[in-house]
Amino acid sequence: MSIESLMNEYELLQTQTKTGEQLDDLYADLMIRMEKAFEIPGIITGEWEQDNKPVSTLYRLIASSRLMKT
């Protein structure tokens, strides 16, 4: 699983017509897969973010999309 493939999946989800709840569930699933694949800690520190910038950026983008869509 690469950042590029996850970004493509995220962008594809945005273009599909889904209810807010369905989209939220799909975003949640994507975030869970990212957490496992990239070992994202339960508490994200500034140091972790700096060391994992691409992962952190996409993870936060998905999280903020969940908040906006629900």
Secondary structure by P-SEA (a helix, b strand, c coil): ccaaaaaaaaaaaaaccccaaaaaaaaaaaaaaaaaaacccccccaaaaaacaaaaaaaaaaaaaaaaac
